[in-house]
Amino acid sequence: MTNLSGLVPATRAALAGLPVDVAPRLLGGVLEASVAGELVAVRLTEVEAYHGAGTGAEPDPGSHAR
């Protein structure tokens, strides 16, 4: 489902891949949250992708998941 801005809401399935595959798809996305009754939105212009233990063949020591 695409909204008026052309963005597609993320699903768990879309975010379940390896970081190297998922991170590029997040770029340009918009994260929205309600804070004290006000809508706050930010566009993702930078992402980092670490390959933590248990997420693939090569663990990355820089990962917070390690």
N, C-alpha and C positions, 0 to 999 in steps of 0.2 A: 504494500500500500504506500503510495507516494503522496505527500502533502503538497500544499500550494507552493512551497519553496523548492520542490523537487527532491527533498531529502526523504530517505526511507527510514522509518523507525527501526532501531536495532532489535534483534531477537537474540535469545540465548544461543540458538543454533548458529547465527551469523558470527558470534563472538567466541565460539568454542574451538576455533582452530589454533594453530601455532602462532605465536606472536609475530613472526616474520610475515605471515599471511594476513593477519587481522589488522595490525597497526596501520598499514597504508589505507585500508578502507575507512579508518576512523578520521583521517585527515579531512578537514573541511566540514566535519559533522558539527552539530550543535548540541550541547549539553544544557538541559533546562532543569531548574530546581525552584521550588517555592521556598522563600526565606522570609519569615515573619509576614506571611500573606502577600508578598511581592514576588513576581516571576523574575528570576535571574537567568540569563542565557549567555553562554560563551561559545564561540566557534573554536574548534580545535585546530590550531595552526602548527602544532608540533607534537609528536608522540615519540616515546622511547619503547623499544621492544627487547625484553630480555628473555632468554630461554632458560627458565629455572629447572631445577631437578624435578623429574617426574613429568615434564612436558615434552620430552623428546629424547633423541639419542645423545645430544651434546649439552650437558648442563652448563650454564653460564654463571661464573662466580659473582658477576655484577648484579644478578637477579635478587630481588627482595624475597622471592619465593624459595630461594636456595636454602 
